[in-house]
Amino acid sequence: MRAPILALKDVRLADGPVMLFDGVDLALDAGVRACLVGRNGAGKSTLLRVLSGQVEPDGGERTVTPGIRIAFVAQEPEIAGETLLDYATAGGAAAHEARAALEDFGLDPAKRAQGLSGGEIRRAALARAFAEAPDVLLLDEPTNHLDILAIETLEAELAACRAAALIVSHDRAFLERVTKRCFWLEYRQVKRLDKGFAHFDDWAEKITAQEAEEARRLERAIEREQHWLARGVTARRARNEGRRRRLESMRLAKADRMREARGGLSMGVASSGMSGQRVVEAKDIAKAFGARTILKGFSTRIVRGDRVAIVGPNGAGKTTLVKILLGELAPDAGEVKLGTNLEMAAIDQARSVLSPDMTLKDVLTPEGGDQVMVRGQPRHVAAYAKEFLFRDSQLRQPVKSLSGGERNRLLLARALAKPSNLMVLDEPTNDLDMETLDVLEDLLADYEGTLILVSHDRDFIDRLATSTIGLDGTGRAVETPGGWQDFVAQNPGFFAVPQPKLARPPKAAPAARAAPPPAAKLSYKEQRRLSELDGLIHELPEKIATLERAMADPELYARDPAGFERFTRALETARAQLHAAEEEWLTLEERREALEAGR
């Protein structure tokens, strides 16, 4: 197997008194697209900076193949230069490559680099990264602020790119489409799965179950040692001391695990009482700003309990439509009628209620004091904040120091404290980790009120929406029952935009002599290797199954810890060998078919 082109070994890093990484191993192979998954605050962004060389670890090694180019797109990119073309070429990309990449992402290379929207900033940063033709792409939440069409462009660019990629994202649909390997940052270390994100949940569930069993064994071992020490004979002092030290070591291990374990979110939402059957009714509404038409002749009826998703390109008017439906903005034509007994909770994409200098406590208790009314009942602000994974020490922390995920959790805490029967969420998934997303999805699925949702997260929409309204940016708006996949299936070509160029041909090196005629079939060496791989692909699953059966013995670890470790390493090696064999076999088989077709 070839050596990785970028790797970390036994990396340790502390953030003040908090240890972020303690023995992290991570290796990126050439051409492999992987995701880095973990909870908010686990250190995913910091780990990307360590890989990129921007942060020096406290210990361990970072190895890089000489001469490789690394492109890093941060979670909050900074755009500098006079024009977008100036920015995109600042890292060394050729002007024609930068121009093509910007246009692929729907940007004008001559556009000024100041005053960009969040989506334009993200697309510019991605275009610059691809234009540099890197060997490694490090992408931190690349789908944030992108509309669904821009995400699909990014997927196409990644499919055409030969670079290795490590991606931090909460977008399940995106990760399922682009990744072939998963890294899981949990408890300050990284675990590896040699499959795409579609297999992550099942794998993580098995790992969690194994760790729970290990915790139970540790608890039983502590109980046995305590019992032994309580009955120990003083004359065997030396042996007693050895066992006492072992007990202390086990206690420290348990304390460490308890510190690392994070309490689960306990978000809740309560209805403020039933609204009228009709929530919003819009008839033939139209809206334009100057010469730009946002809506023309659109009608919809939203009734109690509906979950309506609104999708479309950035700038198509999704937020404008929401404001019109809520009566906050008058249409140019048509009429909007709101139902009775409506009480609304809302989260806006701009997070406008969060002033940078406000503290977390200020946001939750705008009237002052230590109490926050949570669904009609007084709660101490610290206790309520804890439900959203905030520590007591963070109550006085300014909003500007919070991470993107923490800010979104704070907005959720503020919105969900208020009883409502209409919830309006504008891009609620940005920066949230997947665990929080799962809890939010469950909460919204059980919500008794009506939901209006603006989102670019296709999986989130598919799980929640009862209908989807699509805006194409030219004034057309169409509503279809179901989620994103239903909308696309029932409205083919609705978002008609020029397709991205899937690949720009690599620059050919000047030939020193005439190229030999192309081969008509695989070489003898390739044919032999294909036969070897075919045998491995049939043998390795049996070996893996044998190892898995051995490790299923619940007493193996207690009876033979060293044997358990050997089986674990052997199983990881066998799985990696099978994955590599399948990848190599597929490459050779595709080459064989292409050669035979070209005869």
VEXDREN-2710 file (C-alpha; in Angstrom, 1 decimal):
% VEXDREN-2710
k/r/px/py/pz
1/MET/0.0/0.0/0.0
2/ARG/1.2/3.5/-0.8
3/ALA/2.1/5.8/2.0
4/PRO/-0.4/8.6/2.8
5/ILE/0.3/12.0/1.4
6/LEU/-0.7/13.8/4.6
7/ALA/-0.8/12.2/8.1
8/LEU/-0.9/12.9/11.8
9/LYS/0.6/10.4/14.3
10/ASP/0.0/10.5/18.1
11/VAL/-0.9/14.3/17.9
12/ARG/-1.7/16.0/21.2
13/LEU/-3.1/19.5/21.6
14/ALA/-4.5/21.4/24.5
15/ASP/-6.7/24.5/24.5
16/GLY/-5.8/26.0/27.8
17/PRO/-6.8/23.5/30.5
18/VAL/-8.9/21.5/28.0
19/MET/-7.2/18.7/26.1
20/LEU/-8.6/18.6/22.5
21/PHE/-6.5/15.8/21.0
22/ASP/-4.7/13.1/22.9
23/GLY/-3.0/10.6/20.6
24/VAL/-4.8/11.5/17.3
25/ASP/-3.8/9.3/14.3
26/LEU/-5.2/10.3/10.9
27/ALA/-3.9/9.6/7.4
28/LEU/-5.1/10.9/4.0
29/ASP/-4.4/8.8/0.9
30/ALA/-4.0/10.3/-2.6
31/GLY/-7.4/10.8/-4.3
32/VAL/-9.6/9.6/-1.4
33/ARG/-12.5/11.8/-0.3
34/ALA/-13.2/11.5/3.4
35/CYS/-15.4/13.2/6.0
36/LEU/-14.4/14.3/9.6
37/VAL/-17.4/13.8/11.9
38/GLY/-17.7/14.9/15.5
39/ARG/-19.8/17.0/18.0
40/ASN/-19.7/20.8/18.1
41/GLY/-16.7/21.7/20.2
42/ALA/-14.8/18.4/19.6
43/GLY/-12.1/20.3/17.7
44/LYS/-12.8/19.4/14.1
45/SER/-11.9/22.9/12.7
46/THR/-8.7/22.9/14.8
47/LEU/-7.8/19.5/13.5
48/LEU/-8.1/20.8/9.9
49/ARG/-5.8/23.7/10.9
50/VAL/-3.3/21.2/12.3
51/LEU/-3.4/19.2/9.0
52/SER/-3.0/22.4/7.0
53/GLY/0.0/23.5/9.0
54/GLN/-1.6/26.6/10.5
55/VAL/-1.6/25.2/14.0
56/GLU/1.4/23.5/15.6
57/PRO/0.4/20.6/17.9
58/ASP/1.9/20.3/21.4
59/GLY/3.2/16.8/20.6
60/GLY/3.2/14.1/17.9
61/GLU/4.1/14.2/14.2
62/ARG/2.7/15.8/11.1
63/THR/4.1/14.3/7.9
64/VAL/3.5/15.7/4.4
65/THR/4.7/14.3/1.1
66/PRO/7.2/16.8/-0.3
67/GLY/5.8/19.1/-3.0
68/ILE/2.1/18.5/-2.4
69/ARG/-0.2/21.5/-2.5
70/ILE/-2.8/21.9/0.3
71/ALA/-5.9/24.1/-0.1
72/PHE/-7.9/25.0/3.0
73/VAL/-11.4/26.6/3.0
74/ALA/-12.1/27.8/6.5
75/GLN/-15.6/27.9/8.0
76/GLU/-15.6/31.7/7.8
77/PRO/-13.4/32.6/4.8
78/GLU/-11.9/36.1/4.5
79/ILE/-12.1/37.6/1.0
80/ALA/-9.4/40.1/0.1
81/GLY/-8.4/41.9/-3.1
82/GLU/-10.0/44.3/-5.5
83/THR/-12.0/41.8/-7.5
84/LEU/-12.9/38.1/-7.1
85/LEU/-10.3/37.3/-9.8
86/ASP/-7.6/39.0/-7.7
87/TYR/-8.7/37.0/-4.7
88/ALA/-8.8/33.7/-6.6
89/THR/-5.3/34.1/-8.1
90/ALA/-3.7/35.3/-4.9
91/GLY/-2.8/31.7/-3.9
92/GLY/-0.9/31.1/-7.2
93/ALA/-3.7/29.8/-9.5
94/ALA/-3.4/30.7/-13.2
95/ALA/-5.8/33.5/-14.2
96/HIS/-7.6/31.3/-16.7
97/GLU/-8.1/28.5/-14.1
98/ALA/-9.3/31.0/-11.5
99/ARG/-11.7/32.6/-14.0
100/ALA/-13.1/29.2/-15.0
101/ALA/-13.6/28.1/-11.4
102/LEU/-15.4/31.3/-10.4
103/GLU/-17.7/31.0/-13.4
104/ASP/-18.4/27.3/-12.5
105/PHE/-19.6/28.6/-9.1
106/GLY/-21.8/31.2/-10.8
107/LEU/-19.6/34.2/-9.9
108/ASP/-18.4/37.1/-12.1
109/PRO/-14.6/37.3/-11.9
110/ALA/-14.7/41.1/-12.3
111/LYS/-17.1/41.5/-9.3
112/ARG/-15.7/43.6/-6.5
113/ALA/-14.5/41.4/-3.5
114/GLN/-16.2/43.6/-0.9
115/GLY/-19.8/43.6/0.2
116/LEU/-20.4/39.9/-0.8
117/SER/-23.3/37.8/0.6
118/GLY/-22.5/34.8/2.7
119/GLY/-23.2/32.5/-0.2
120/GLU/-20.9/34.5/-2.5
121/ILE/-18.1/34.4/0.0
122/ARG/-18.4/30.7/0.3
123/ARG/-18.5/30.1/-3.5
124/ALA/-15.5/32.4/-4.0
125/ALA/-13.4/30.6/-1.4
126/LEU/-14.3/27.2/-3.0
127/ALA/-13.5/28.5/-6.5
128/ARG/-10.1/29.7/-5.4
129/ALA/-9.4/26.3/-3.8
130/PHE/-10.3/24.3/-6.9
131/ALA/-8.4/26.7/-9.2
132/GLU/-5.2/26.1/-7.3
133/ALA/-5.3/22.4/-8.5
134/PRO/-4.3/21.1/-5.0
135/ASP/-3.3/17.6/-4.0
136/VAL/-5.3/17.9/-0.8
137/LEU/-8.5/19.8/-0.1
138/LEU/-9.5/20.6/3.5
139/LEU/-13.1/21.9/3.6
140/ASP/-14.7/23.2/6.8
141/GLU/-18.5/23.3/6.5
142/PRO/-18.3/24.0/2.7
143/THR/-22.1/23.9/2.2
144/ASN/-22.9/26.6/4.8
145/HIS/-24.8/29.5/3.1
146/LEU/-24.9/27.6/-0.3
147/ASP/-28.2/27.0/-1.9
148/ILE/-29.0/23.5/-3.1
149/LEU/-27.9/24.2/-6.7
150/ALA/-24.5/25.5/-5.5
151/ILE/-24.1/22.4/-3.4
152/GLU/-24.8/20.2/-6.4
153/THR/-22.1/22.2/-8.3
154/LEU/-19.7/21.5/-5.4
155/GLU/-20.5/17.8/-5.6
156/ALA/-19.8/17.8/-9.4
157/GLU/-16.5/19.7/-8.9
158/LEU/-15.4/17.2/-6.2
159/ALA/-16.3/14.3/-8.4
160/ALA/-14.1/15.7/-11.2
161/CYS/-11.2/16.6/-8.9
162/ARG/-8.3/14.3/-8.4
163/ALA/-7.3/15.7/-5.0
164/ALA/-7.6/14.0/-1.7
165/ALA/-10.3/15.7/0.4
166/LEU/-11.2/15.9/4.1
167/ILE/-14.5/17.5/4.7
168/VAL/-16.2/18.7/7.8
169/SER/-20.0/19.1/7.2
170/HIS/-23.3/18.5/8.9
171/ASP/-25.0/17.9/5.5
172/ARG/-25.8/14.2/5.4
173/ALA/-27.0/14.1/1.8
174/PHE/-23.8/15.9/0.6
175/LEU/-21.5/13.6/2.6
176/GLU/-23.3/10.5/1.4
177/ARG/-22.7/11.6/-2.2
178/VAL/-19.1/12.6/-2.0
179/THR/-17.2/10.5/0.6
180/LYS/-15.6/7.1/0.6
181/ARG/-14.1/7.2/4.1
182/CYS/-15.1/8.5/7.5
183/PHE/-13.0/9.8/10.4
184/TRP/-14.8/10.2/13.7
185/LEU/-13.4/12.6/16.3
186/GLU/-14.6/11.5/19.7
187/TYR/-13.1/11.5/23.2
188/ARG/-10.0/13.4/21.9
189/GLN/-9.1/10.6/19.4
190/VAL/-10.0/9.7/15.8
191/LYS/-11.6/6.4/14.7
192/ARG/-11.6/5.4/11.0
193/LEU/-14.2/3.7/8.8
194/ASP/-13.1/2.7/5.3
195/LYS/-16.6/3.3/3.9
196/GLY/-18.6/6.3/2.9
197/PHE/-20.8/8.3/5.2
198/ALA/-23.9/6.3/4.3
199/HIS/-22.4/3.6/6.6
200/PHE/-21.4/5.9/9.4
201/ASP/-24.5/5.7/11.6
202/ASP/-24.5/1.9/11.8
203/TRP/-20.8/1.8/12.5
204/ALA/-20.9/4.5/15.2
205/GLU/-23.8/2.7/16.9
206/LYS/-21.7/-0.5/17.1
207/ILE/-18.7/1.5/18.4
208/THR/-20.8/3.2/21.1
209/ALA/-22.2/-0.2/22.2
210/GLN/-18.6/-1.6/22.5
211/GLU/-17.5/1.4/24.6
212/ALA/-20.6/1.0/26.8
213/GLU/-19.6/-2.6/27.4
214/GLU/-16.0/-1.6/28.2
215/ALA/-17.3/1.0/30.7
216/ARG/-19.4/-1.8/32.4
217/ARG/-16.3/-4.0/32.6
218/LEU/-14.3/-1.2/34.1
219/GLU/-17.0/-0.6/36.7
220/ARG/-17.0/-4.3/37.6
221/ALA/-13.2/-4.4/37.8
222/ILE/-13.2/-1.4/40.2
223/GLU/-15.8/-3.2/42.4
224/ARG/-13.6/-6.3/42.5
225/GLU/-10.5/-4.4/43.4
226/GLN/-12.3/-2.4/46.1
227/HIS/-13.6/-5.7/47.6
228/TRP/-10.1/-7.3/47.5
229/LEU/-8.5/-4.3/49.1
230/ALA/-11.1/-4.2/51.9
231/ARG/-10.3/-7.8/52.7
232/GLY/-6.5/-7.6/52.0
233/VAL/-4.0/-9.0/54.5
234/THR/-1.6/-6.5/55.9
235/ALA/1.3/-8.9/55.6
236/ARG/0.9/-8.9/51.8
237/ARG/1.6/-5.1/51.8
238/ALA/3.7/-5.1/48.6
239/ARG/1.0/-6.9/46.6
240/ASN/-1.7/-4.7/48.2
241/GLU/0.1/-1.6/47.0
242/GLY/0.4/-2.9/43.5
243/ARG/-3.4/-3.6/43.4
244/ARG/-4.1/-0.2/45.0
245/ARG/-2.2/1.5/42.3
246/ARG/-4.1/-0.5/39.7
247/LEU/-7.4/0.6/41.3
248/GLU/-6.3/4.2/41.3
249/SER/-5.4/3.9/37.7
250/MET/-8.9/2.5/36.9
251/ARG/-10.6/5.2/38.9
252/LEU/-8.6/7.9/36.9
253/ALA/-9.7/6.2/33.6
254/LYS/-13.3/6.3/34.7
255/ALA/-13.1/9.9/35.9
256/ASP/-11.5/10.8/32.5
257/ARG/-14.4/9.1/30.6
258/MET/-17.0/10.8/32.8
259/ARG/-15.4/14.2/32.1
260/GLU/-15.3/13.5/28.3
261/ALA/-18.9/12.3/28.2
262/ARG/-21.2/15.1/27.1
263/GLY/-24.8/15.2/28.3
264/GLY/-27.4/14.8/25.6
265/LEU/-29.5/17.7/24.4
266/SER/-32.9/17.9/26.0
267/MET/-34.5/20.4/23.8
268/GLY/-38.3/20.7/24.1
269/VAL/-41.0/22.7/22.5
270/ALA/-44.6/23.3/23.6
271/SER/-47.6/24.5/21.7
272/SER/-49.2/27.6/22.9
273/GLY/-52.6/26.3/22.0
274/MET/-54.3/25.5/18.8
275/SER/-54.3/28.0/16.0
276/GLY/-57.2/28.2/13.6
277/GLN/-57.4/25.6/10.8
278/ARG/-56.1/28.2/8.3
279/VAL/-52.7/29.5/9.1
280/VAL/-51.9/31.4/5.9
281/GLU/-53.7/31.8/2.7
282/ALA/-52.1/33.7/-0.2
283/LYS/-53.9/34.4/-3.5
284/ASP/-52.1/35.5/-6.7
285/ILE/-49.4/37.3/-4.9
286/ALA/-46.7/39.2/-6.8
287/LYS/-43.6/41.1/-5.7
288/ALA/-40.8/42.9/-7.5
289/PHE/-38.0/45.2/-6.5
290/GLY/-37.4/47.6/-9.4
291/ALA/-36.9/45.6/-12.6
292/ARG/-36.4/42.3/-10.7
293/THR/-39.4/40.1/-10.3
294/ILE/-39.5/37.9/-7.2
295/LEU/-43.0/36.5/-7.4
296/LYS/-45.8/36.5/-9.9
297/GLY/-49.2/35.0/-9.5
298/PHE/-48.4/32.6/-6.7
299/SER/-51.0/31.1/-4.5
300/THR/-50.8/28.7/-1.5
301/ARG/-52.8/27.7/1.5
302/ILE/-51.0/26.6/4.7
303/VAL/-53.2/24.8/7.3
304/ARG/-52.6/23.8/10.9
305/GLY/-49.9/21.1/11.2
306/ASP/-48.4/21.7/7.7
307/ARG/-44.6/21.6/7.4
308/VAL/-43.7/23.7/4.4
309/ALA/-40.2/23.9/3.0
310/ILE/-39.1/26.8/0.8
311/VAL/-36.2/26.1/-1.6
312/GLY/-34.4/27.9/-4.4
313/PRO/-31.1/29.6/-5.4
314/ASN/-29.6/32.2/-3.2
315/GLY/-31.2/35.5/-4.0
316/ALA/-34.4/33.9/-5.5
317/GLY/-36.5/35.6/-2.8
318/LYS/-37.1/32.8/-0.2
319/THR/-36.9/35.2/2.8
320/THR/-39.0/37.7/0.9
321/LEU/-41.7/35.1/0.4
322/VAL/-41.6/34.2/4.1
323/LYS/-42.1/37.9/5.1
324/ILE/-45.0/38.2/2.7
325/LEU/-46.7/35.1/4.1
326/LEU/-46.3/36.3/7.6
327/GLY/-47.7/39.8/6.8
328/GLU/-44.4/41.5/7.5
329/LEU/-44.1/42.7/3.9
330/ALA/-47.0/43.7/1.6
331/PRO/-47.2/42.1/-1.9
332/ASP/-47.4/44.3/-4.9
333/ALA/-50.5/42.4/-6.0
334/GLY/-52.8/39.7/-4.6
335/GLU/-53.7/39.2/-1.0
336/VAL/-52.6/37.3/2.1
337/LYS/-54.8/36.3/5.0
338/LEU/-53.4/35.1/8.3
339/GLY/-55.3/32.7/10.6
340/THR/-56.4/33.3/14.1
341/ASN/-54.7/32.7/17.4
342/LEU/-51.2/32.6/15.9
343/GLU/-48.2/32.7/18.2
344/MET/-44.9/32.6/16.4
345/ALA/-41.3/31.6/17.2
346/ALA/-38.6/32.3/14.6
347/ILE/-34.9/31.9/13.8
348/ASP/-33.6/34.1/11.0
349/GLN/-30.6/33.2/8.9
350/ALA/-28.8/36.5/9.7
351/ARG/-29.0/35.8/13.5
352/SER/-30.0/39.4/13.8
353/VAL/-31.1/39.1/17.5
354/LEU/-27.5/38.2/18.5
355/SER/-25.5/41.3/19.1
356/PRO/-21.7/40.4/19.3
357/ASP/-21.2/42.0/22.7
358/MET/-24.3/40.5/24.3
359/THR/-23.6/37.7/26.7
360/LEU/-25.3/34.3/26.6
361/LYS/-27.3/35.3/29.7
362/ASP/-28.4/38.6/28.0
363/VAL/-29.8/36.7/25.1
364/LEU/-31.8/34.3/27.2
365/THR/-33.0/36.9/29.8
366/PRO/-33.5/40.1/27.8
367/GLU/-35.5/41.6/30.8
368/GLY/-32.6/40.9/33.2
369/GLY/-32.6/38.6/36.3
370/ASP/-31.8/35.0/36.6
371/GLN/-35.1/33.5/35.4
372/VAL/-36.2/32.6/31.9
373/MET/-39.8/31.7/31.1
374/VAL/-39.7/28.3/29.4
375/ARG/-43.0/27.4/27.8
376/GLY/-44.8/29.3/30.5
377/GLN/-42.8/28.1/33.5
378/PRO/-39.9/30.0/35.2
379/ARG/-36.5/28.3/35.0
380/HIS/-33.1/29.3/36.3
381/VAL/-31.1/30.5/33.3
382/ALA/-28.1/28.3/34.1
383/ALA/-30.3/25.1/34.3
384/TYR/-32.0/25.9/31.0
385/ALA/-28.8/26.8/29.2
386/LYS/-27.4/23.4/30.4
387/GLU/-30.1/21.7/28.4
388/PHE/-28.5/23.1/25.2
389/LEU/-25.0/22.0/26.3
390/PHE/-23.8/25.4/27.7
391/ARG/-21.7/25.4/30.9
392/ASP/-22.3/27.8/33.8
393/SER/-19.0/29.5/33.0
394/GLN/-20.3/30.4/29.5
395/LEU/-23.2/32.5/30.8
396/ARG/-21.0/35.7/30.9
397/GLN/-19.3/34.8/27.6
398/PRO/-19.9/37.3/24.8
399/VAL/-21.8/36.0/21.7
400/LYS/-18.8/37.0/19.5
401/SER/-16.7/34.3/21.2
402/LEU/-19.1/31.5/20.5
403/SER/-18.6/29.1/17.7
404/GLY/-21.1/28.9/14.8
405/GLY/-22.8/25.8/16.3
406/GLU/-23.0/27.4/19.7
407/ARG/-24.7/30.5/18.3
408/ASN/-27.3/28.4/16.5
409/ARG/-27.9/26.4/19.7
410/LEU/-28.4/29.7/21.6
411/LEU/-30.9/30.8/19.0
412/LEU/-32.8/27.5/19.3
413/ALA/-32.8/27.9/23.1
414/ARG/-34.2/31.4/22.8
415/ALA/-36.9/30.4/20.2
416/LEU/-38.0/27.2/21.9
417/ALA/-38.4/28.9/25.3
418/LYS/-41.5/30.6/23.9
419/PRO/-44.8/28.7/23.5
420/SER/-45.8/28.8/19.8
421/ASN/-48.1/27.2/17.3
422/LEU/-46.2/28.6/14.2
423/MET/-42.4/28.1/13.9
424/VAL/-40.4/29.8/11.2
425/LEU/-36.9/28.6/10.7
426/ASP/-34.6/30.2/8.2
427/GLU/-31.5/28.0/7.6
428/PRO/-31.6/26.4/11.1
429/THR/-29.1/23.7/10.3
430/ASN/-26.0/25.9/9.6
431/ASP/-23.1/24.9/11.9
432/LEU/-25.0/22.3/13.9
433/ASP/-23.4/18.9/14.5
434/MET/-25.3/15.8/13.5
435/GLU/-26.3/14.9/17.0
436/THR/-28.0/18.2/17.4
437/LEU/-29.6/17.9/14.0
438/ASP/-31.1/14.5/14.9
439/VAL/-32.6/15.9/18.1
440/LEU/-34.0/19.0/16.3
441/GLU/-35.5/16.7/13.6
442/ASP/-37.2/14.6/16.3
443/LEU/-38.5/17.7/18.1
444/LEU/-39.9/19.3/14.9
445/ALA/-41.5/15.9/13.8
446/ASP/-43.4/15.9/17.1
447/TYR/-44.3/19.6/17.1
448/GLU/-48.0/20.1/17.2
449/GLY/-47.9/23.5/15.4
450/THR/-47.2/24.6/11.9
451/LEU/-43.6/24.8/10.5
452/ILE/-42.3/27.1/7.7
453/LEU/-38.7/26.0/6.9
454/VAL/-36.1/27.7/4.6
455/SER/-33.2/25.3/4.2
456/HIS/-30.6/24.0/1.8
457/ASP/-30.2/20.7/3.6
458/ARG/-31.9/18.2/1.3
459/ASP/-31.9/15.4/3.9
460/PHE/-33.5/17.7/6.5
461/ILE/-36.2/18.7/4.1
462/ASP/-37.0/15.2/3.0
463/ARG/-37.4/14.1/6.6
464/LEU/-39.7/16.9/7.6
465/ALA/-41.6/18.6/4.8
466/THR/-45.2/17.8/3.9
467/SER/-44.9/20.2/0.9
468/THR/-42.1/22.1/-0.8
469/ILE/-42.3/25.5/-2.5
470/GLY/-39.6/26.1/-5.1
471/LEU/-38.6/29.6/-6.4
472/ASP/-36.4/29.8/-9.5
473/GLY/-35.3/33.4/-9.2
474/THR/-37.3/34.7/-12.2
475/GLY/-40.6/35.0/-10.4
476/ARG/-41.9/31.5/-10.9
477/ALA/-42.9/29.6/-7.7
478/VAL/-44.3/26.1/-7.6
479/GLU/-45.5/24.0/-4.7
480/THR/-45.3/20.2/-4.7
481/PRO/-46.4/17.7/-2.0
482/GLY/-43.4/16.1/-0.2
483/GLY/-39.8/17.0/0.3
484/TRP/-36.9/17.9/-2.0
485/GLN/-36.7/14.6/-3.9
486/ASP/-40.4/14.8/-4.6
487/PHE/-40.1/18.4/-5.9
488/VAL/-37.3/17.5/-8.2
489/ALA/-39.1/14.4/-9.5
490/GLN/-42.3/16.3/-10.2
491/ASN/-40.7/19.5/-11.6
492/PRO/-37.8/18.3/-13.8
493/GLY/-35.8/21.2/-15.1
494/PHE/-37.4/23.8/-12.8
495/PHE/-34.1/25.1/-11.7
496/ALA/-32.6/25.2/-15.2
497/VAL/-29.1/26.6/-14.9
498/PRO/-25.9/26.0/-16.9
499/GLN/-24.3/22.8/-15.7
500/PRO/-20.8/23.1/-14.2
501/LYS/-17.8/21.9/-16.2
502/LEU/-17.0/18.6/-14.6
503/ALA/-13.3/18.7/-15.3
504/ARG/-10.7/20.9/-16.9
505/PRO/-8.2/18.8/-18.8
506/PRO/-4.8/18.7/-17.2
507/LYS/-1.9/20.4/-18.9
508/ALA/-0.1/17.9/-21.1
509/ALA/3.7/17.7/-20.7
510/PRO/5.6/18.1/-24.0
511/ALA/6.4/14.7/-25.4
512/ALA/10.0/13.8/-26.0
513/ARG/9.0/11.1/-28.6
514/ALA/6.0/9.8/-30.4
515/ALA/3.6/8.1/-28.1
516/PRO/3.3/4.3/-28.6
517/PRO/0.0/3.0/-29.9
518/PRO/-2.6/2.4/-27.2
519/ALA/-2.8/-1.1/-25.8
520/ALA/-5.7/-3.3/-26.9
521/LYS/-6.0/-5.2/-23.7
522/LEU/-4.6/-5.4/-20.2
523/SER/-0.9/-6.3/-19.8
524/TYR/0.1/-9.7/-18.5
525/LYS/1.0/-8.1/-15.2
526/GLU/-2.4/-6.3/-15.0
527/GLN/-4.3/-9.5/-15.8
528/ARG/-2.4/-11.5/-13.2
529/ARG/-3.1/-8.7/-10.6
530/LEU/-6.8/-8.7/-11.5
531/SER/-6.9/-12.5/-10.9
532/GLU/-5.1/-12.0/-7.5
533/LEU/-7.6/-9.3/-6.5
534/ASP/-10.5/-11.5/-7.5
535/GLY/-9.2/-14.2/-5.1
536/LEU/-8.7/-11.7/-2.3
537/ILE/-12.2/-10.3/-2.6
538/HIS/-13.6/-13.8/-2.1
539/GLU/-11.2/-14.8/0.7
540/LEU/-11.1/-11.6/2.9
541/PRO/-14.9/-11.5/3.8
542/GLU/-14.5/-15.0/5.2
543/LYS/-11.5/-14.0/7.2
544/ILE/-13.4/-10.9/8.5
545/ALA/-16.4/-12.9/9.5
546/THR/-14.1/-15.3/11.4
547/LEU/-12.5/-12.4/13.3
548/GLU/-15.9/-10.8/14.0
549/ARG/-17.2/-14.1/15.5
550/ALA/-14.2/-14.4/17.7
551/MET/-14.6/-10.8/19.0
552/ALA/-18.3/-11.3/19.6
553/ASP/-17.3/-13.4/22.7
554/PRO/-18.3/-11.1/25.6
555/GLU/-15.6/-12.6/27.8
556/LEU/-12.7/-12.3/25.4
557/TYR/-11.5/-8.9/26.6
558/ALA/-11.5/-9.9/30.3
559/ARG/-9.9/-13.3/29.6
560/ASP/-7.3/-12.2/27.1
561/PRO/-6.8/-8.5/26.7
562/ALA/-3.7/-8.9/24.5
563/GLY/-5.6/-11.4/22.3
564/PHE/-8.5/-8.9/22.0
565/GLU/-6.0/-6.3/20.8
566/ARG/-4.5/-8.7/18.3
567/PHE/-8.0/-9.6/16.9
568/THR/-8.9/-5.9/16.7
569/ARG/-5.8/-5.0/14.8
570/ALA/-6.2/-8.0/12.5
571/LEU/-9.8/-7.1/11.8
572/GLU/-8.9/-3.5/11.0
573/THR/-6.2/-4.7/8.7
574/ALA/-8.4/-7.2/6.9
575/ARG/-11.2/-4.6/6.4
576/ALA/-8.6/-2.1/5.0
577/GLN/-7.2/-4.8/2.7
578/LEU/-10.7/-5.7/1.4
579/HIS/-11.5/-2.0/0.7
580/ALA/-8.2/-1.5/-1.1
581/ALA/-8.6/-4.7/-3.1
582/GLU/-12.1/-3.7/-4.2
583/GLU/-11.0/-0.2/-5.2
584/GLU/-8.0/-1.6/-7.2
585/TRP/-10.1/-4.4/-8.8
586/LEU/-12.7/-1.8/-9.9
587/THR/-10.1/0.4/-11.5
588/LEU/-8.5/-2.5/-13.4
589/GLU/-11.9/-3.9/-14.5
590/GLU/-13.0/-0.5/-15.8
591/ARG/-9.8/-0.2/-17.7
592/ARG/-10.3/-3.7/-19.2
593/GLU/-13.8/-2.9/-20.3
594/ALA/-12.7/0.4/-21.8
595/LEU/-9.9/-1.3/-23.8
596/GLU/-12.2/-4.0/-25.1
597/ALA/-14.8/-1.4/-26.1
598/GLY/-12.1/0.5/-28.0
599/ARG/-10.9/-2.4/-30.1
END
